[in-house]
């Protein structure tokens, strides 16, 4: 199963996660796919409910372009295009040469700690 982890991290924890990933890559180790945000507000402003619905739809119906996706979801083309562009920039969607959309992940794990790690 191909998964991505999305975390809400404080700046120091985000820097440490980046450094750890850099070391893993340098050592030739397998890298976990990760995204990090500085706050829940930031996370939810980018990963909205409509965008999650869009991701689920693409995962279940790969091979659609943006126009077909907008029609399938019953949403405005421009809004779907904006959402797709943002999700592609985050790496949560991929766009083929022919404009076909693919969801590269089967699962998204979201972590938001309540306390700092000891």
N, C-alpha and C positions, 0 to 999 in steps of 0.2 A: 504494500500500500504506500503510495506516494503522499507524504503529508508535509505541511508547512506549519511552523509554530509562530504565532503572533503574540508578542509580549508587551506589557506595559512596564517600562523600566525607568528608573531614575537615571540621570545622566552618568553617574559613576558606574552603575551596573551595566548600562549600555556600552560604555567604553571598555569595560572588562569583557563583556560578551564579544565585542568586536575583536579585541586582542586575542581572546581564546580561539575564535574562528580563524584568525589570521595564522596563528601558530599551527592549528590543525591542517590548514591548507598547505602551509610550508612543509609540514611533515608528511604530506601526501595522504592524510587521513580523510575519510568520508566526512563531508560537511552537511550538517543539518540545515535544511532550508528554514530561514527565520526572517521575520520582520519585527521591528521594535518601534513603539510609540512612547512618547513622554508622558501621556496621560490618557485616561479613559475617554475624555472629551475629544482628544485628537484622534484616537482610534475610531470612535463612533462617528466622527465627522467624515472619515474616509471610508470606513467599512460600514455602510448604512444597511438597513434592512432590505431596501430595494436592490442594492448591489449584491447582497448575499443571495437574494432570490435569483438574480441574474446569473450568478456563478453556479448555483444549483441547476438552473435551466440549461446552461451551456454544458455542464458536466453530464447531464442526462440526454442532451440533444446536440451533440457535437456535429459540426459541419454547417452551422448557420453563419451567415454574415450579419452585420449590424442591422440592416433593414429587415431581414427575416426574423431576427431576434426581437426587434421592436414590435413587429406584427404578432409574433407568438406570445409576447408578454402583454400585448395591448397597451403599450406605452408609446410616448412621443419619440420619434426617431432622434431628435437632437439630444434629448435627455439620456437616451440609451447610449448614443455615441459618446457623450461626456463620461458616462459611467464606465463604458468599455475602455476609453482612453486612460482613465485613472487606474483601472484594474490591470491594464497592460503595463503601465508604468511601474506598478507595484510588483509585477511578476505573477499576479494571480490569474491572469488570462494571457494567452498567446494568440497572436494573429498570424495565420499562414500567409504565404505569398499571394494566394488567391482571395485573401480577405476573410477566410473561414476562421472562426474562433474555436479555440481549444482550451479546456480547463486542465492545466498540468498537474493539479493536485486532486486526490480523492478525499482528503480530509484537511480541515483547518482546525488547529488547536489554539485556543486563546487563553493566555495566562495573565492574570492580573492579581498579584499578591496583595495581601492586606497589611503585612508587616515586613520590615526589612529582614533579610536573611541574617541569621546569627553567625 
